[in-house]
């Protein structure tokens, strides 16, 4: 994933139980969005995520992501990320 690729950001943005504070804590703990997705389920559970959040991260709803990506392509829509 490149910095310009919104896929992982969209997943985390739409994952149940993950708001701005939890996202910031995930990035602090794992160092990057890529590392969050590379983490095993047990590590995400130890961080404090519930099974529903972990399942969504590991197996996101692709239909929802396609709609989110289509929305993101509309001008002047932008996705804000934490870097």
Secondary structure, DSSP 8 states (H G I E B T S, - for coil): --TT--HHHHHHHHSTT--HHHHHHHHHHHSSHHHHHHS-HHHHHHHT--HHHHHHHHS--HHHHHHHHHHHHSTT-------
